Amino acid sequence: MRVVPRRWHNETWICSIRGHVIPAERAARLRPEDAALGEDLTDGTRIVRCLRCDVWLRVAPPPADEALYDTVPPLDQLELPRRGRPLEEAIFLRLIAINKGIHAVLFIVAAVTLIVVRLRLPAIQRWAQSLYDDVTGAIDNSTRSGHTVLARRLESLLHLDRGELNVVLAIVVAYAVIESTEAIGLWRERRWAEYLTVIATAGFVPLEVYELAHKVSAFKIGGLIVNLAIVAYLVYAKRLFGLRGGHAAMQEGIDWDAILASPLSPDRTPTSS
C-alpha cells in the first residue's frame, strides 16, 4: 500500500513551499559550461534549472546592477538543496518532531491542570464531599448503576492527597520536558535528539505493553505501533548505534556531478516563473 500518491515528488512539494533553487537566475551572464544550469535564449529570455526539483523556468536575465554574481559560481561555493534520500529523511524527522510536539503540548496542558487542582484541592474536595453526600442519598432511593459509579469516583477524589498529586505532577512535567526537547532537537535535525528519541520512546514501550495487558483499546494499539515505527525508522534510516556504518556513512552526500552530467533538455517547454 502506497502512503503517498504515485506521482508524488518530495522535491516538487518542498519547492512549492520554499521556492525554487535556481542559481543561474542571478548570474549576469551564462557560459557554455553552465548549460546544465541555464541558458540564454535568442529572444532575450533565459531558461534556468532548479537544483532541487529539476524543473526549468523561463525568466528575464537580471540587470547588470542587480546580478548577484557575474557568472555562476562552482557548486562547492553554492548553498545546495537537499534532494532524494536526504530530503526524504529530513521530512520524516519533521513529522516525528510534530508528533513529539503534540505530545509535549498535551503533557503541558495536563501539568497546568494538575497545578490548578493542587492549589485548589481543599475547595475541590469540599465540593466533592457535598456532591458525594447528595449522590449517596440518591443511591438509597434508586437502583441506577450510574449513581454508584459516580459515587466511587467522588470517593477517590476525596481520598486524594497532595503527595500523590506531587508525584503525578513530577512525572507529567518530566514527560513534557523530554517530549519538548525531542521535538525541538528533531526539528533542528540534531544527532543527539535522534538518540534521545529512540531511548525515551523505547523506554515507554514496556509501559504501553503493560497498559495493553490490562485493557486493550484501538488508541493504545495505535500509539504502540507509532512508537515502534519511530524507533525502528530512526535506528535504521539514521544509522544509530553504529548500524549500517553509523554516522560516518551518513556523510555520503549527493552526487551532483552525476545529476548535472545528464541535464534535462532545455528544448522542453519551460515554466514561466
Residue frames relative to the residue before (quaternion, step in Angstrom):
aa qw qx qy qz dx dy dz
M 1.0000 0.0000 0.0000 0.0000 0.00 0.00 0.00
R 0.3533 -0.7449 0.5299 0.1987 3.57 -0.82 1.01
V 0.3907 -0.7180 0.5317 0.2217 3.55 -1.00 0.89
V 0.7762 0.2095 -0.1057 0.5852 3.59 1.09 -0.73
P 0.6567 -0.5078 0.3620 0.4240 3.63 -1.17 0.38
R 0.6543 -0.5592 0.3507 0.3691 3.56 -1.16 0.68
R 0.7657 0.3545 -0.1903 0.5017 3.60 0.93 -0.85
W 0.3743 0.7417 -0.4800 0.2817 3.57 1.23 0.34
H 0.0317 -0.7789 0.6263 0.0073 3.57 -1.02 0.87
N 0.4507 -0.7062 0.4788 0.2626 3.56 -0.66 1.11
E 0.6372 0.5559 -0.3331 0.4172 3.56 0.99 -0.85
T 0.6622 0.4982 -0.3043 0.4698 3.58 0.95 -0.87
W 0.6431 0.5339 -0.3182 0.4473 3.56 1.01 -0.86
I 0.6823 0.4773 -0.2937 0.4695 3.58 0.88 -0.93
C 0.6290 0.5233 -0.3399 0.4637 3.60 1.02 -0.70
S 0.6313 0.5304 -0.3402 0.4520 3.59 1.07 -0.68
I 0.6846 0.4560 -0.2726 0.4990 3.59 1.22 -0.50
R 0.8098 0.2973 -0.1208 0.4912 3.57 0.76 -1.09
G 0.5241 -0.6121 0.4319 0.4052 3.55 1.18 -0.41
H 0.5925 -0.5976 0.4149 0.3460 3.55 -1.25 0.42
V 0.3260 -0.6957 0.6030 0.2148 3.54 -1.30 0.46
I 0.1605 0.8082 -0.5328 0.1929 3.57 -0.05 1.35
P 0.1565 -0.8371 0.5174 0.0838 3.62 0.25 1.22
A 0.6160 0.5676 -0.3601 0.4107 3.61 1.07 -0.60
E 0.5533 0.6243 -0.4006 0.3789 3.60 1.17 -0.38
R 0.7616 0.4009 -0.2013 0.4677 3.59 1.00 -0.79
A 0.5088 0.6356 -0.4325 0.3873 3.61 1.22 0.17
A 0.5201 -0.6481 0.4575 0.3164 3.58 -1.00 0.82
R 0.7968 -0.0149 0.0303 0.6033 3.56 1.05 -0.73
L 0.2960 -0.7432 0.5753 0.1704 3.53 -1.21 0.57
R 0.3049 -0.7553 0.5592 0.1546 3.55 -0.99 0.91
P 0.6710 -0.4831 0.3537 0.4373 3.61 -1.17 0.28
E 0.6694 0.5040 -0.3100 0.4493 3.61 1.02 -0.73
D 0.6180 0.5301 -0.3472 0.4654 3.60 1.28 -0.08
A 0.3270 0.7963 -0.4692 0.1973 3.60 1.27 0.13
A 0.6284 0.5381 -0.3436 0.4444 3.62 1.11 -0.54
L 0.7338 0.4013 -0.2180 0.5030 3.59 1.25 -0.43
G 0.7967 -0.1853 0.1398 0.5580 3.59 1.08 -0.57
E 0.1040 -0.7861 0.6072 0.0500 3.53 -1.29 0.29
D 0.3694 -0.7049 0.5623 0.2248 3.56 -1.06 0.83
L 0.2803 -0.7823 0.5404 0.1320 3.56 -0.85 1.01
T 0.6456 -0.5588 0.3695 0.3666 3.55 -1.24 0.44
D 0.6567 0.5153 -0.3213 0.4471 3.61 1.17 -0.41
G 0.6218 -0.5785 0.3283 0.4134 3.58 1.28 0.22
T 0.6159 0.5064 -0.3647 0.4808 3.60 1.25 0.01
R 0.3065 -0.7353 0.5792 0.1728 3.53 -1.32 0.08
I 0.1954 -0.7380 0.6261 0.1588 3.57 -1.11 0.65
V 0.0758 -0.8068 0.5856 -0.0209 3.53 -0.89 1.02
R 0.3704 -0.7503 0.5202 0.1709 3.52 -1.14 0.73
C 0.3722 -0.6965 0.5672 0.2339 3.56 -1.02 0.84
L 0.3967 -0.7450 0.4895 0.2190 3.55 -0.76 1.03
R 0.6521 0.5030 -0.3323 0.4598 3.60 1.19 -0.27
C 0.8384 0.1988 -0.0754 0.5019 3.60 0.62 -1.12
D 0.4497 -0.7324 0.4144 0.2995 3.63 1.31 -0.01
V 0.4392 0.6745 -0.4894 0.3356 3.62 1.15 0.26
W 0.3122 -0.7263 0.5808 0.1943 3.57 -1.18 0.67
L 0.1354 -0.8025 0.5804 0.0298 3.56 -0.87 1.02
R 0.3296 -0.7086 0.5824 0.2238 3.55 -1.13 0.67
V 0.0510 0.8011 -0.5903 0.0855 3.58 -0.70 1.11
A 0.4748 -0.6168 0.5273 0.3407 3.53 -1.34 0.12
P 0.5051 -0.6368 0.4717 0.3420 3.63 -0.89 0.82
P 0.5039 -0.6678 0.4471 0.3166 3.61 -0.98 0.74
P 0.5545 -0.5673 0.4704 0.3865 3.61 -1.13 0.54
A 0.6630 -0.5458 0.3337 0.3888 3.56 -1.11 0.65
D 0.7181 0.4477 -0.2680 0.4606 3.60 0.98 -0.79
E 0.6929 0.4470 -0.2794 0.4920 3.61 1.27 -0.11
A 0.4701 0.6783 -0.4462 0.3462 3.61 1.24 -0.10
L 0.4482 -0.7004 0.4917 0.2584 3.56 -0.98 0.87
Y 0.7843 -0.0356 0.0299 0.6187 3.56 1.15 -0.61
D 0.6230 -0.5666 0.3934 0.3689 3.56 -1.23 0.52
T 0.7760 -0.0085 0.0269 0.6300 3.56 0.91 -0.98
V 0.6383 -0.5283 0.3830 0.4085 3.57 -1.22 0.41
P 0.4108 -0.7200 0.4966 0.2572 3.63 -0.70 1.03
P 0.6402 -0.4875 0.4056 0.4336 3.60 -1.25 0.23
L 0.6559 -0.5473 0.3479 0.3863 3.58 -1.14 0.59
D 0.6694 0.5131 -0.3185 0.4327 3.59 0.98 -0.76
Q 0.6708 0.4547 -0.3045 0.5005 3.59 1.27 -0.05
L 0.6171 0.5285 -0.3406 0.4731 3.56 1.32 0.06
E 0.4427 -0.6353 0.5483 0.3158 3.56 -1.25 0.43
L 0.1522 -0.8414 0.5169 0.0411 3.53 -0.08 1.34
P 0.4328 -0.7074 0.4943 0.2605 3.59 -0.98 0.80
R 0.4796 -0.6177 0.5220 0.3407 3.53 -1.28 0.24
R 0.0361 0.7764 -0.6279 0.0410 3.51 -1.18 0.63
G 0.7582 0.3562 -0.2578 0.4814 3.56 -1.22 0.29
R 0.8553 -0.1110 0.0976 0.4966 3.54 -1.06 -0.83
P 0.6551 0.5068 -0.3442 0.4421 3.66 0.82 -0.81
L 0.6552 0.4989 -0.3152 0.4717 3.59 1.00 -0.77
E 0.6353 0.5322 -0.3264 0.4545 3.58 0.98 -0.82
E 0.6649 0.4978 -0.3065 0.4650 3.59 0.94 -0.85
A 0.6304 0.5275 -0.3356 0.4601 3.58 1.04 -0.74
I 0.6390 0.5206 -0.3234 0.4648 3.59 1.02 -0.78
F 0.6597 0.5010 -0.3133 0.4644 3.58 0.92 -0.87
L 0.6237 0.5301 -0.3457 0.4589 3.59 1.01 -0.73
R 0.6387 0.5198 -0.3244 0.4654 3.58 1.00 -0.80
L 0.6501 0.5149 -0.3200 0.4581 3.59 0.97 -0.82
I 0.6505 0.4925 -0.3165 0.4840 3.58 0.99 -0.80
A 0.6234 0.5374 -0.3340 0.4592 3.58 1.05 -0.78
I 0.6392 0.5093 -0.3288 0.4732 3.61 1.00 -0.77
N 0.6229 0.5405 -0.3293 0.4599 3.57 1.01 -0.82
K 0.6839 0.4698 -0.2796 0.4831 3.57 0.92 -0.92
G 0.6238 0.5490 -0.3368 0.4428 3.57 1.07 -0.71
I 0.6319 0.5188 -0.3281 0.4731 3.58 1.02 -0.79
H 0.6392 0.5160 -0.3250 0.4684 3.58 0.98 -0.85
A 0.6438 0.5342 -0.3223 0.4430 3.56 0.95 -0.88
V 0.6503 0.5133 -0.3175 0.4613 3.59 0.94 -0.87
L 0.6550 0.5122 -0.3145 0.4579 3.59 0.95 -0.85
F 0.6624 0.4888 -0.3073 0.4773 3.58 0.97 -0.81
I 0.6263 0.5262 -0.3425 0.4622 3.60 1.03 -0.72
V 0.6405 0.5110 -0.3231 0.4735 3.58 0.98 -0.83
A 0.6524 0.5096 -0.3124 0.4659 3.58 0.97 -0.85
A 0.6456 0.5233 -0.3214 0.4539 3.59 1.00 -0.83
V 0.6500 0.5063 -0.3179 0.4692 3.59 0.95 -0.87
T 0.6404 0.5271 -0.3217 0.4567 3.57 1.00 -0.83
L 0.6649 0.4995 -0.3003 0.4671 3.59 0.94 -0.86
I 0.6220 0.5339 -0.3427 0.4590 3.59 1.03 -0.72
V 0.6492 0.5082 -0.3115 0.4724 3.57 0.97 -0.87
V 0.6524 0.5102 -0.3141 0.4641 3.58 0.96 -0.91
R 0.6509 0.5209 -0.3217 0.4489 3.59 0.95 -0.86
L 0.6860 0.4799 -0.2899 0.4638 3.57 0.91 -0.87
R 0.7697 0.3418 -0.1672 0.5126 3.56 1.07 -0.74
L 0.2781 0.8207 -0.4729 0.1597 3.58 1.27 0.23
P 0.6623 0.4977 -0.3477 0.4391 3.70 0.75 -0.83
A 0.6762 0.4823 -0.3018 0.4681 3.60 0.90 -0.88
I 0.6385 0.5210 -0.3284 0.4616 3.59 1.03 -0.79
Q 0.6812 0.4853 -0.2989 0.4594 3.57 0.94 -0.84
R 0.6032 0.5308 -0.3637 0.4713 3.62 1.09 -0.57
W 0.6444 0.5037 -0.3141 0.4821 3.57 1.02 -0.85
A 0.6578 0.5116 -0.3080 0.4590 3.59 0.98 -0.87
Q 0.6338 0.5338 -0.3299 0.4521 3.60 1.03 -0.76
S 0.6531 0.5080 -0.3110 0.4676 3.55 0.99 -0.87
L 0.6756 0.4818 -0.2906 0.4764 3.56 0.94 -0.91
Y 0.6179 0.5531 -0.3361 0.4466 3.58 1.07 -0.77
D 0.6443 0.5181 -0.3227 0.4607 3.58 0.96 -0.84
D 0.6582 0.5032 -0.3116 0.4653 3.58 0.99 -0.84
V 0.6694 0.5080 -0.3015 0.4506 3.58 0.96 -0.89
T 0.6694 0.4905 -0.3119 0.4626 3.58 0.89 -0.90
G 0.6118 0.5281 -0.3513 0.4727 3.57 1.13 -0.57
A 0.6570 0.5002 -0.3117 0.4702 3.55 1.05 -0.77
I 0.5981 0.5709 -0.3649 0.4280 3.58 1.10 -0.66
D 0.6368 0.5492 -0.3314 0.4278 3.59 1.00 -0.82
N 0.7604 0.3462 -0.1877 0.5165 3.57 1.17 -0.61
S 0.7444 0.3282 -0.1959 0.5475 3.60 1.26 0.20
T 0.3251 -0.7365 0.5593 0.1975 3.54 -1.23 0.50
R 0.3898 0.7417 -0.4712 0.2755 3.61 1.25 0.19
S 0.4396 -0.7236 0.4735 0.2429 3.58 -0.75 1.08
G 0.5630 0.6188 -0.3886 0.3861 3.61 1.13 -0.56
H 0.6256 0.5348 -0.3364 0.4576 3.58 1.02 -0.70
T 0.6533 0.5186 -0.3123 0.4547 3.57 0.98 -0.86
V 0.6434 0.5145 -0.3211 0.4671 3.60 0.94 -0.84
L 0.6616 0.5030 -0.3043 0.4655 3.59 0.91 -0.91
A 0.6348 0.5326 -0.3299 0.4522 3.58 1.00 -0.79
R 0.6516 0.5067 -0.3238 0.4625 3.60 0.97 -0.80
R 0.6460 0.5112 -0.3263 0.4636 3.60 0.99 -0.78
L 0.6649 0.4941 -0.3067 0.4686 3.58 0.94 -0.84
E 0.6298 0.5326 -0.3365 0.4544 3.58 1.04 -0.71
S 0.6215 0.5274 -0.3374 0.4709 3.59 1.06 -0.71
L 0.6494 0.5182 -0.3106 0.4618 3.56 1.02 -0.82
L 0.6392 0.5383 -0.3217 0.4452 3.56 1.04 -0.75
H 0.7188 0.4311 -0.2418 0.4889 3.58 1.09 -0.66
L 0.4650 0.6784 -0.4442 0.3553 3.58 1.27 0.04
D 0.0834 -0.8058 0.5844 0.0469 3.59 -0.88 0.89
R 0.6975 -0.4957 0.3276 0.4006 3.56 -1.28 0.33
G 0.6014 0.5786 -0.3606 0.4165 3.59 1.05 -0.69
E 0.6657 0.4874 -0.2971 0.4807 3.57 0.95 -0.89
L 0.6453 0.5203 -0.3195 0.4591 3.54 1.00 -0.83
N 0.6392 0.5357 -0.3309 0.4415 3.58 0.98 -0.81
V 0.6437 0.5176 -0.3214 0.4632 3.59 1.01 -0.83
V 0.6744 0.4849 -0.2951 0.4721 3.58 0.86 -0.98
L 0.6473 0.5263 -0.3173 0.4509 3.58 0.96 -0.87
A 0.6475 0.5184 -0.3218 0.4566 3.59 0.96 -0.85
I 0.6516 0.5108 -0.3144 0.4644 3.58 0.99 -0.83
V 0.6713 0.5013 -0.2968 0.4583 3.58 0.90 -0.93
V 0.6455 0.5088 -0.3202 0.4711 3.60 0.98 -0.82
A 0.6327 0.5289 -0.3314 0.4584 3.59 1.00 -0.82
Y 0.6474 0.5068 -0.3150 0.4741 3.58 0.95 -0.86
A 0.6498 0.5269 -0.3205 0.4444 3.59 0.93 -0.88
V 0.6585 0.5054 -0.3046 0.4670 3.58 0.97 -0.87
I 0.6691 0.5029 -0.3027 0.4558 3.58 0.89 -0.95
E 0.6858 0.4797 -0.2905 0.4638 3.58 0.82 -0.98
S 0.6436 0.5130 -0.3294 0.4628 3.61 0.98 -0.77
T 0.6480 0.5177 -0.3130 0.4627 3.58 0.97 -0.88
E 0.6423 0.5167 -0.3187 0.4679 3.57 0.98 -0.86
A 0.6669 0.5221 -0.3093 0.4325 3.58 0.85 -0.98
I 0.6839 0.4778 -0.2883 0.4700 3.58 0.87 -0.96
G 0.6809 0.5020 -0.2898 0.4476 3.57 0.89 -0.94
L 0.6682 0.4881 -0.3022 0.4732 3.58 0.96 -0.83
W 0.6336 0.5282 -0.3408 0.4510 3.60 0.98 -0.78
R 0.7205 0.3999 -0.2339 0.5160 3.57 1.10 -0.73
E 0.4230 -0.7551 0.4170 0.2774 3.56 1.39 0.22
R 0.2658 0.7621 -0.5345 0.2506 3.55 0.85 1.01
R 0.5185 -0.6647 0.4445 0.3029 3.55 -0.91 0.95
W 0.6429 0.5338 -0.3305 0.4388 3.60 0.95 -0.82
A 0.6221 0.5470 -0.3429 0.4429 3.59 1.09 -0.66
E 0.6120 0.5415 -0.3518 0.4566 3.58 1.08 -0.66
Y 0.6563 0.4886 -0.3082 0.4854 3.59 0.97 -0.84
L 0.6496 0.5190 -0.3226 0.4524 3.59 0.91 -0.90
T 0.6566 0.5165 -0.3148 0.4506 3.59 0.93 -0.85
V 0.6579 0.5038 -0.3139 0.4635 3.58 0.92 -0.87
I 0.6900 0.4797 -0.2884 0.4589 3.59 0.82 -0.97
A 0.6941 0.4739 -0.2858 0.4604 3.59 0.84 -0.97
T 0.6782 0.4888 -0.3013 0.4586 3.59 0.89 -0.90
A 0.6523 0.4990 -0.3148 0.4758 3.58 0.96 -0.82
G 0.6320 0.5465 -0.3313 0.4384 3.59 1.09 -0.67
F 0.6707 0.4894 -0.2979 0.4711 3.58 1.15 -0.57
V 0.5141 0.6825 -0.4103 0.3187 3.60 1.18 -0.46
P 0.6530 0.5003 -0.3484 0.4493 3.69 0.82 -0.80
L 0.6325 0.5242 -0.3353 0.4612 3.59 1.04 -0.70
E 0.6549 0.5034 -0.3136 0.4683 3.57 1.00 -0.81
V 0.6325 0.5145 -0.3290 0.4765 3.59 1.04 -0.76
Y 0.6280 0.5352 -0.3262 0.4613 3.59 1.02 -0.83
E 0.6586 0.5004 -0.3055 0.4717 3.59 0.95 -0.88
L 0.6516 0.5137 -0.3174 0.4591 3.58 0.99 -0.80
A 0.6220 0.5551 -0.3416 0.4340 3.58 1.06 -0.72
H 0.7021 0.4493 -0.2611 0.4868 3.58 1.14 -0.64
K 0.7990 -0.0734 0.0681 0.5929 3.58 1.05 -0.76
V 0.2467 -0.7894 0.5505 0.1138 3.54 -0.60 1.18
S 0.1065 0.7686 -0.6265 0.0736 3.56 -1.01 0.88
A 0.6125 -0.5649 0.4042 0.3773 3.55 -1.18 0.57
F 0.6238 0.5503 -0.3373 0.4407 3.59 1.05 -0.75
K 0.6779 0.4845 -0.2941 0.4682 3.60 0.92 -0.89
I 0.6456 0.5102 -0.3225 0.4678 3.57 0.98 -0.82
G 0.6529 0.5171 -0.3122 0.4570 3.57 0.95 -0.86
G 0.6503 0.5189 -0.3090 0.4608 3.57 0.99 -0.85
L 0.6508 0.5096 -0.3138 0.4672 3.57 0.99 -0.83
I 0.6526 0.5134 -0.3170 0.4584 3.59 0.93 -0.85
V 0.6502 0.5168 -0.3159 0.4586 3.59 0.94 -0.89
N 0.6812 0.4911 -0.2968 0.4545 3.59 0.87 -0.92
L 0.6463 0.5018 -0.3239 0.4750 3.59 0.99 -0.78
A 0.6409 0.5220 -0.3226 0.4612 3.59 1.03 -0.78
I 0.6352 0.5279 -0.3280 0.4586 3.60 1.01 -0.79
V 0.6624 0.4995 -0.3053 0.4674 3.58 0.91 -0.93
A 0.6769 0.4944 -0.3015 0.4544 3.59 0.84 -0.97
Y 0.6645 0.5113 -0.3152 0.4446 3.59 0.91 -0.88
L 0.6857 0.4915 -0.2999 0.4454 3.59 0.80 -0.97
V 0.6658 0.5040 -0.3117 0.4533 3.58 0.90 -0.90
Y 0.7318 0.4265 -0.2462 0.4711 3.59 0.87 -0.94
A 0.7488 0.4231 -0.2432 0.4485 3.59 0.63 -1.11
K 0.7538 0.3660 -0.2067 0.5051 3.60 0.99 -0.78
R 0.4018 -0.7702 0.4325 0.2414 3.57 1.33 0.27
L 0.1887 0.8065 -0.5347 0.1677 3.56 0.88 0.96
F 0.8258 0.2223 -0.1907 0.4819 3.54 -1.32 0.50
G 0.6963 -0.5084 0.2661 0.4312 3.57 1.07 0.75
L 0.4336 0.7151 -0.4597 0.2989 3.59 1.24 0.04
R 0.8556 0.0705 -0.0871 0.5053 3.59 -1.06 0.84
G 0.7782 -0.3507 0.1718 0.4918 3.55 0.92 0.90
G 0.4007 -0.7608 0.4435 0.2529 3.57 1.29 -0.10
H 0.8207 -0.2715 0.1923 0.4645 3.53 -1.31 -0.42
A 0.5875 0.5883 -0.3781 0.4071 3.61 1.06 -0.64
A 0.6697 0.4986 -0.3021 0.4601 3.58 1.00 -0.81
M 0.5859 0.5886 -0.3666 0.4194 3.60 1.21 -0.44
Q 0.6107 0.5928 -0.3429 0.3976 3.56 1.21 -0.42
E 0.4635 0.6680 -0.4564 0.3613 3.57 1.28 -0.09
G 0.2161 -0.8231 0.5164 0.0960 3.58 -0.53 1.16
I 0.6762 -0.4539 0.3810 0.4378 3.51 -1.35 -0.23
D 0.3788 -0.7176 0.5390 0.2258 3.58 -0.92 0.90
W 0.1493 -0.8353 0.5253 0.0644 3.56 0.17 1.30
D 0.5896 0.5694 -0.3807 0.4281 3.58 1.05 -0.60
A 0.6654 0.4918 -0.3002 0.4745 3.57 0.99 -0.84
I 0.6431 0.5317 -0.3248 0.4452 3.58 1.00 -0.81
L 0.7577 0.3905 -0.2038 0.4815 3.57 0.86 -0.98
A 0.5110 0.6545 -0.4280 0.3569 3.58 1.22 -0.23
S 0.7628 0.2069 -0.1305 0.5985 3.57 1.17 -0.58
P 0.0816 -0.8432 0.5302 0.0345 3.58 0.44 1.16
L 0.5740 -0.5582 0.4620 0.3814 3.53 -1.21 0.49
S 0.5660 -0.6316 0.4081 0.3379 3.54 -0.99 0.76
P 0.3919 -0.7253 0.5109 0.2436 3.61 -0.73 1.00
D 0.5490 0.6285 -0.3977 0.3813 3.59 1.25 -0.21
R 0.5257 0.6203 -0.4242 0.3986 3.58 1.23 -0.31
T 0.5725 -0.5965 0.4327 0.3594 3.57 -1.12 0.60
P 0.2687 -0.7949 0.5185 0.1649 3.62 -0.46 1.11
T 0.4826 -0.6376 0.5195 0.3011 3.52 -1.32 0.39
S 0.4187 -0.6875 0.5268 0.2730 3.57 -0.95 0.80
S 0.3796 -0.7359 0.5127 0.2269 3.55 -0.90 0.92
